[in-house]
Amino acid sequence: MTTAEKVAMGIIGIGMATTLVLPGRQTAKVIDAISNLFRGSLATAMASPKR
């Protein structure tokens, strides 16, 4: 893993932990946003439209 990948995964991990721990957060929306990010990246790599 490169340093950039480690930093990105750390930021995502901290964001997910914060979302799950602190009260009043919108966990479902955050998880959906993260999954859309990965789904969009995969769709771009495969040159296919997002679903």
All heavy atoms as a GROMACS GRO file, in nm:
protein
  364
    1MET      N    1   0.083  -0.118   0.000
    1MET     CA    2   0.000   0.000   0.000
    1MET      C    3   0.088   0.125   0.000
    1MET      O    4   0.183   0.132   0.075
    1MET     CB    5  -0.085   0.004   0.126
    1MET     CG    6  -0.221  -0.049   0.114
    1MET     SD    7  -0.307  -0.022   0.270
    1MET     CE    8  -0.468  -0.006   0.207
    2THR      N    9   0.049   0.219  -0.081
    2THR     CA   10   0.123   0.344  -0.082
    2THR      C   11   0.079   0.430   0.036
    2THR      O   12  -0.022   0.403   0.101
    2THR     CB   13   0.099   0.422  -0.212
    2THR    OG1   14  -0.038   0.461  -0.216
    2THR    CG2   15   0.132   0.338  -0.334
    3THR      N   16   0.154   0.533   0.061
    3THR     CA   17   0.122   0.623   0.172
    3THR      C   18  -0.012   0.691   0.149
    3THR      O   19  -0.091   0.707   0.242
    3THR     CB   20   0.233   0.729   0.187
    3THR    OG1   21   0.357   0.661   0.206
    3THR    CG2   22   0.206   0.820   0.304
    4ALA      N   23  -0.041   0.729   0.025
    4ALA     CA   24  -0.169   0.794  -0.006
    4ALA      C   25  -0.286   0.701   0.022
    4ALA      O   26  -0.390   0.745   0.074
    4ALA     CB   27  -0.171   0.840  -0.152
    5GLU      N   28  -0.271   0.574  -0.012
    5GLU     CA   29  -0.378   0.477   0.015
    5GLU      C   30  -0.400   0.460   0.166
    5GLU      O   31  -0.514   0.450   0.211
    5GLU     CB   32  -0.345   0.342  -0.048
    5GLU     CG   33  -0.351   0.343  -0.199
    5GLU     CD   34  -0.301   0.214  -0.260
    5GLU    OE1   35  -0.217   0.145  -0.196
    5GLU    OE2   36  -0.344   0.181  -0.371
    6LYS      N   37  -0.292   0.455   0.241
    6LYS     CA   38  -0.302   0.441   0.386
    6LYS      C   39  -0.372   0.561   0.447
    6LYS      O   40  -0.457   0.546   0.536
    6LYS     CB   41  -0.164   0.423   0.448
    6LYS     CG   42  -0.101   0.288   0.417
    6LYS     CD   43   0.038   0.279   0.476
    6LYS     CE   44   0.105   0.150   0.438
    6LYS     NZ   45   0.241   0.141   0.490
    7VAL      N   46  -0.339   0.681   0.401
    7VAL     CA   47  -0.401   0.802   0.452
    7VAL      C   48  -0.550   0.803   0.418
    7VAL      O   49  -0.634   0.833   0.503
    7VAL     CB   50  -0.331   0.928   0.396
    7VAL    CG1   51  -0.410   1.054   0.426
    7VAL    CG2   52  -0.190   0.939   0.452
    8ALA      N   53  -0.584   0.768   0.294
    8ALA     CA   54  -0.725   0.766   0.252
    8ALA      C   55  -0.805   0.665   0.334
    8ALA      O   56  -0.917   0.696   0.380
    8ALA     CB   57  -0.736   0.733   0.103
    9MET      N   58  -0.751   0.548   0.356
    9MET     CA   59  -0.822   0.447   0.434
    9MET      C   60  -0.835   0.491   0.581
    9MET      O   61  -0.935   0.463   0.646
    9MET     CB   62  -0.752   0.312   0.426
    9MET     CG   63  -0.762   0.249   0.288
    9MET     SD   64  -0.931   0.229   0.229
    9MET     CE   65  -0.994   0.110   0.344
   10GLY      N   66  -0.734   0.560   0.632
   10GLY     CA   67  -0.741   0.611   0.768
   10GLY      C   68  -0.850   0.715   0.784
   10GLY      O   69  -0.927   0.713   0.880
   11ILE      N   70  -0.860   0.805   0.687
   11ILE     CA   71  -0.964   0.908   0.691
   11ILE      C   72  -1.102   0.845   0.684
   11ILE      O   73  -1.193   0.882   0.759
   11ILE     CB   74  -0.943   1.011   0.577
   11ILE    CG1   75  -0.818   1.093   0.605
   11ILE    CG2   76  -1.065   1.101   0.561
   11ILE    CD1   77  -0.774   1.180   0.491
   12ILE      N   78  -1.120   0.750   0.594
   12ILE     CA   79  -1.249   0.682   0.582
   12ILE      C   80  -1.282   0.606   0.710
   12ILE      O   81  -1.394   0.609   0.760
   12ILE     CB   82  -1.249   0.588   0.460
   12ILE    CG1   83  -1.247   0.670   0.331
   12ILE    CG2   84  -1.371   0.495   0.462
   12ILE    CD1   85  -1.225   0.590   0.206
   13GLY      N   86  -1.183   0.537   0.767
   13GLY     CA   87  -1.204   0.462   0.891
   13GLY      C   88  -1.242   0.551   1.007
   13GLY      O   89  -1.334   0.520   1.083
   14ILE      N   90  -1.172   0.662   1.022
   14ILE     CA   91  -1.204   0.755   1.130
   14ILE      C   92  -1.343   0.814   1.110
   14ILE      O   93  -1.420   0.828   1.205
   14ILE     CB   94  -1.097   0.866   1.140
   14ILE    CG1   95  -0.965   0.806   1.189
   14ILE    CG2   96  -1.142   0.979   1.231
   14ILE    CD1   97  -0.847   0.900   1.179
   15GLY      N   98  -1.376   0.848   0.987
   15GLY     CA   99  -1.509   0.902   0.958
   15GLY      C  100  -1.619   0.802   0.989
   15GLY      O  101  -1.722   0.838   1.048
   16MET      N  102  -1.598   0.677   0.954
   16MET     CA  103  -1.699   0.574   0.983
   16MET      C  104  -1.712   0.552   1.133
   16MET      O  105  -1.824   0.540   1.185
   16MET     CB  106  -1.661   0.442   0.914
   16MET     CG  107  -1.673   0.447   0.764
   16MET     SD  108  -1.842   0.474   0.708
   16MET     CE  109  -1.917   0.324   0.759
   17ALA      N  110  -1.600   0.547   1.205
   17ALA     CA  111  -1.606   0.527   1.350
   17ALA      C  112  -1.676   0.644   1.418
   17ALA      O  113  -1.760   0.624   1.507
   17ALA     CB  114  -1.465   0.510   1.406
   18THR      N  115  -1.646   0.764   1.374
   18THR     CA  116  -1.710   0.883   1.432
   18THR      C  117  -1.860   0.880   1.406
   18THR      O  118  -1.940   0.912   1.493
   18THR     CB  119  -1.649   1.011   1.371
   18THR    OG1  120  -1.509   1.011   1.397
   18THR    CG2  121  -1.710   1.135   1.430
   19THR      N  122  -1.897   0.842   1.286
   19THR     CA  123  -2.038   0.836   1.250
   19THR      C  124  -2.114   0.737   1.336
   19THR      O  125  -2.226   0.762   1.378
   19THR     CB  126  -2.052   0.796   1.102
   19THR    OG1  127  -1.987   0.894   1.022
   19THR    CG2  128  -2.196   0.790   1.060
   20LEU      N  129  -2.053   0.624   1.364
   20LEU     CA  130  -2.122   0.520   1.441
   20LEU      C  131  -2.126   0.550   1.590
   20LEU      O  132  -2.218   0.508   1.659
   20LEU     CB  133  -2.052   0.385   1.417
   20LEU     CG  134  -2.062   0.333   1.274
   20LEU    CD1  135  -1.977   0.208   1.259
   20LEU    CD2  136  -2.205   0.304   1.235
   21VAL      N  137  -2.028   0.626   1.641
   21VAL     CA  138  -2.017   0.648   1.785
   21VAL      C  139  -2.096   0.770   1.832
   21VAL      O  140  -2.165   0.764   1.932
   21VAL     CB  141  -1.868   0.661   1.825
   21VAL    CG1  142  -1.855   0.703   1.968
   21VAL    CG2  143  -1.797   0.529   1.801
   22LEU      N  144  -2.084   0.880   1.762
   22LEU     CA  145  -2.145   1.004   1.809
   22LEU      C  146  -2.296   1.004   1.785
   22LEU      O  147  -2.343   0.956   1.682
   22LEU     CB  148  -2.083   1.125   1.738
   22LEU     CG  149  -1.936   1.149   1.769
   22LEU    CD1  150  -1.884   1.266   1.688
   22LEU    CD2  151  -1.914   1.175   1.916
   23PRO      N  152  -2.373   1.056   1.879
   23PRO     CA  153  -2.519   1.060   1.862
   23PRO      C  154  -2.561   1.167   1.762
   23PRO      O  155  -2.490   1.266   1.742
   23PRO     CB  156  -2.570   1.094   2.002
   23PRO     CG  157  -2.457   1.167   2.066
   23PRO     CD  158  -2.331   1.108   2.007
   24GLY      N  159  -2.676   1.147   1.700
   24GLY     CA  160  -2.731   1.246   1.609
   24GLY      C  161  -2.668   1.246   1.470
   24GLY      O  162  -2.688   1.339   1.393
   25ARG      N  163  -2.593   1.144   1.437
   25ARG     CA  164  -2.530   1.137   1.304
   25ARG      C  165  -2.620   1.064   1.207
   25ARG      O  166  -2.708   0.988   1.245
   25ARG     CB  167  -2.394   1.066   1.311
   25ARG     CG  168  -2.295   1.132   1.403
   25ARG     CD  169  -2.250   1.262   1.346
   25ARG     NE  170  -2.156   1.326   1.440
   25ARG     CZ  171  -2.096   1.439   1.416
   25ARG    NH1  172  -2.120   1.503   1.306
   25ARG    NH2  173  -2.015   1.489   1.505
   26GLN      N  174  -2.596   1.083   1.080
   26GLN     CA  175  -2.677   1.020   0.977
   26GLN      C  176  -2.598   0.903   0.917
   26GLN      O  177  -2.545   0.911   0.808
   26GLN     CB  178  -2.714   1.122   0.870
   26GLN     CG  179  -2.799   1.235   0.924
   26GLN     CD  180  -2.830   1.339   0.820
   26GLN    OE1  181  -2.785   1.331   0.708
   26GLN    NE2  182  -2.908   1.437   0.858
   27THR      N  183  -2.593   0.794   0.992
   27THR     CA  184  -2.510   0.679   0.955
   27THR      C  185  -2.547   0.623   0.819
   27THR      O  186  -2.459   0.595   0.737
   27THR     CB  187  -2.523   0.570   1.063
   27THR    OG1  188  -2.491   0.626   1.189
   27THR    CG2  189  -2.430   0.454   1.034
   28ALA      N  190  -2.674   0.606   0.792
   28ALA     CA  191  -2.717   0.546   0.666
   28ALA      C  192  -2.672   0.630   0.546
   28ALA      O  193  -2.625   0.574   0.445
   28ALA     CB  194  -2.867   0.529   0.664
   29LYS      N  195  -2.682   0.759   0.555
   29LYS     CA  196  -2.641   0.846   0.444
   29LYS      C  197  -2.491   0.841   0.423
   29LYS      O  198  -2.445   0.844   0.309
   29LYS     CB  199  -2.687   0.989   0.470
   29LYS     CG  200  -2.836   1.007   0.455
   29LYS     CD  201  -2.876   1.152   0.472
   29LYS     CE  202  -3.026   1.167   0.458
   29LYS     NZ  203  -3.068   1.308   0.473
   30VAL      N  204  -2.415   0.833   0.531
   30VAL     CA  205  -2.269   0.828   0.518
   30VAL      C  206  -2.226   0.696   0.454
   30VAL      O  207  -2.143   0.693   0.364
   30VAL     CB  208  -2.201   0.846   0.656
   30VAL    CG1  209  -2.052   0.821   0.647
   30VAL    CG2  210  -2.229   0.984   0.710
   31ILE      N  211  -2.284   0.586   0.500
   31ILE     CA  212  -2.250   0.456   0.441
   31ILE      C  213  -2.289   0.451   0.294
   31ILE      O  214  -2.213   0.401   0.210
   31ILE     CB  215  -2.318   0.342   0.520
   31ILE    CG1  216  -2.255   0.333   0.660
   31ILE    CG2  217  -2.307   0.209   0.447
   31ILE    CD1  218  -2.325   0.238   0.753
   32ASP      N  219  -2.404   0.508   0.259
   32ASP     CA  220  -2.448   0.512   0.120
   32ASP      C  221  -2.353   0.596   0.036
   32ASP      O  222  -2.320   0.559  -0.077
   32ASP     CB  223  -2.590   0.567   0.112
   32ASP     CG  224  -2.648   0.557  -0.027
   32ASP    OD1  225  -2.633   0.449  -0.089
   32ASP    OD2  226  -2.709   0.656  -0.073
   33ALA      N  227  -2.308   0.708   0.088
   33ALA     CA  228  -2.215   0.795   0.015
   33ALA      C  229  -2.083   0.724  -0.011
   33ALA      O  230  -2.027   0.733  -0.121
   33ALA     CB  231  -2.192   0.924   0.091
   34ILE      N  232  -2.034   0.651   0.088
   34ILE     CA  233  -1.907   0.579   0.072
   34ILE      C  234  -1.922   0.466  -0.029
   34ILE      O  235  -1.837   0.446  -0.115
   34ILE     CB  236  -1.856   0.528   0.207
   34ILE    CG1  237  -1.814   0.647   0.292
   34ILE    CG2  238  -1.740   0.432   0.191
   34ILE    CD1  239  -1.780   0.615   0.435
   35SER      N  240  -2.034   0.393  -0.023
   35SER     CA  241  -2.054   0.285  -0.120
   35SER      C  242  -2.070   0.340  -0.260
   35SER      O  243  -2.022   0.280  -0.357
   35SER     CB  244  -2.174   0.198  -0.081
   35SER     OG  245  -2.294   0.271  -0.094
   36ASN      N  246  -2.134   0.455  -0.275
   36ASN     CA  247  -2.147   0.517  -0.407
   36ASN      C  248  -2.012   0.561  -0.462
   36ASN      O  249  -1.989   0.554  -0.582
   36ASN     CB  250  -2.243   0.636  -0.402
   36ASN     CG  251  -2.387   0.594  -0.396
   36ASN    OD1  252  -2.423   0.483  -0.433
   36ASN    ND2  253  -2.472   0.683  -0.346
   37LEU      N  254  -1.923   0.606  -0.373
   37LEU     CA  255  -1.789   0.645  -0.415
   37LEU      C  256  -1.717   0.525  -0.476
   37LEU      O  257  -1.661   0.534  -0.585
   37LEU     CB  258  -1.711   0.698  -0.296
   37LEU     CG  259  -1.562   0.725  -0.321
   37LEU    CD1  260  -1.544   0.843  -0.413
   37LEU    CD2  261  -1.490   0.747  -0.190
   38PHE      N  262  -1.719   0.411  -0.405
   38PHE     CA  263  -1.651   0.292  -0.457
   38PHE      C  264  -1.720   0.238  -0.582
   38PHE      O  265  -1.655   0.197  -0.677
   38PHE     CB  266  -1.643   0.184  -0.349
   38PHE     CG  267  -1.546   0.219  -0.240
   38PHE    CD1  268  -1.588   0.237  -0.109
   38PHE    CD2  269  -1.411   0.235  -0.266
   38PHE    CE1  270  -1.501   0.271  -0.008
   38PHE    CE2  271  -1.321   0.268  -0.166
   38PHE     CZ  272  -1.366   0.286  -0.037
   39ARG      N  273  -1.852   0.239  -0.584
   39ARG     CA  274  -1.927   0.190  -0.699
   39ARG      C  275  -1.899   0.277  -0.821
   39ARG      O  276  -1.882   0.226  -0.932
   39ARG     CB  277  -2.077   0.189  -0.667
   39ARG     CG  278  -2.157   0.112  -0.767
   39ARG     CD  279  -2.304   0.103  -0.728
   39ARG     NE  280  -2.321   0.055  -0.592
   39ARG     CZ  281  -2.400   0.112  -0.502
   39ARG    NH1  282  -2.470   0.218  -0.532
   39ARG    NH2  283  -2.410   0.062  -0.381
   40GLY      N  284  -1.893   0.408  -0.802
   40GLY     CA  285  -1.864   0.499  -0.912
   40GLY      C  286  -1.723   0.480  -0.965
   40GLY      O  287  -1.700   0.484  -1.086
   41SER      N  288  -1.628   0.458  -0.875
   41SER     CA  289  -1.489   0.434  -0.918
   41SER      C  290  -1.479   0.305  -0.998
   41SER      O  291  -1.411   0.299  -1.100
   41SER     CB  292  -1.397   0.424  -0.796
   41SER     OG  293  -1.402   0.545  -0.723
   42LEU      N  294  -1.547   0.202  -0.953
   42LEU     CA  295  -1.546   0.076  -1.025
   42LEU      C  296  -1.614   0.089  -1.161
   42LEU      O  297  -1.564   0.037  -1.261
   42LEU     CB  298  -1.615  -0.033  -0.942
   42LEU     CG  299  -1.616  -0.174  -1.000
   42LEU    CD1  300  -1.472  -0.222  -1.021
   42LEU    CD2  301  -1.692  -0.268  -0.910
   43ALA      N  302  -1.724   0.161  -1.167
   43ALA     CA  303  -1.792   0.181  -1.294
   43ALA      C  304  -1.704   0.257  -1.392
   43ALA      O  305  -1.701   0.227  -1.511
   43ALA     CB  306  -1.924   0.256  -1.271
   44THR      N  307  -1.630   0.355  -1.341
   44THR     CA  308  -1.540   0.430  -1.426
   44THR      C  309  -1.429   0.340  -1.479
   44THR      O  310  -1.393   0.346  -1.597
   44THR     CB  311  -1.479   0.549  -1.350
   44THR    OG1  312  -1.586   0.632  -1.305
   44THR    CG2  313  -1.385   0.629  -1.436
   45ALA      N  314  -1.374   0.258  -1.392
   45ALA     CA  315  -1.265   0.169  -1.434
   45ALA      C  316  -1.313   0.067  -1.537
   45ALA      O  317  -1.238   0.030  -1.625
   45ALA     CB  318  -1.209   0.096  -1.312
   46MET      N  319  -1.438   0.026  -1.527
   46MET     CA  320  -1.493  -0.072  -1.621
   46MET      C  321  -1.556  -0.006  -1.742
   46MET      O  322  -1.604  -0.075  -1.831
   46MET     CB  323  -1.596  -0.159  -1.549
   46MET     CG  324  -1.537  -0.245  -1.441
   46MET     SD  325  -1.660  -0.330  -1.342
   46MET     CE  326  -1.755  -0.415  -1.464
   47ALA      N  327  -1.558   0.127  -1.746
   47ALA     CA  328  -1.617   0.203  -1.856
   47ALA      C  329  -1.764   0.167  -1.875
   47ALA      O  330  -1.811   0.148  -1.987
   47ALA     CB  331  -1.538   0.184  -1.985
   48SER      N  332  -1.835   0.154  -1.765
   48SER     CA  333  -1.977   0.124  -1.772
   48SER      C  334  -2.055   0.230  -1.695
   48SER      O  335  -2.000   0.295  -1.608
   48SER     CB  336  -2.006  -0.014  -1.714
   48SER     OG  337  -1.970  -0.017  -1.577
   49PRO      N  338  -2.183   0.247  -1.726
   49PRO     CA  339  -2.262   0.347  -1.652
   49PRO      C  340  -2.288   0.302  -1.508
   49PRO      O  341  -2.294   0.183  -1.479
   49PRO     CB  342  -2.392   0.355  -1.730
   49PRO     CG  343  -2.402   0.225  -1.803
   49PRO     CD  344  -2.260   0.182  -1.829
   50LYS      N  345  -2.305   0.400  -1.419
   50LYS     CA  346  -2.335   0.370  -1.280
   50LYS      C  347  -2.477   0.319  -1.268
   50LYS      O  348  -2.565   0.366  -1.338
   50LYS     CB  349  -2.319   0.494  -1.192
   50LYS     CG  350  -2.178   0.534  -1.170
   50LYS     CD  351  -2.172   0.641  -1.066
   50LYS     CE  352  -2.126   0.770  -1.130
   50LYS     NZ  353  -2.114   0.878  -1.036
   51ARG      N  354  -2.498   0.224  -1.178
   51ARG     CA  355  -2.633   0.170  -1.155
   51ARG      C  356  -2.674   0.194  -1.014
   51ARG      O  357  -2.603   0.194  -0.924
   51ARG     CB  358  -2.637   0.022  -1.185
   51ARG     CG  359  -2.615  -0.007  -1.330
   51ARG     CD  360  -2.632  -0.154  -1.357
   51ARG     NE  361  -2.604  -0.177  -1.498
   51ARG     CZ  362  -2.612  -0.292  -1.554
   51ARG    NH1  363  -2.646  -0.397  -1.484
   51ARG    NH2  364  -2.587  -0.307  -1.680
   0.00000   0.00000   0.00000
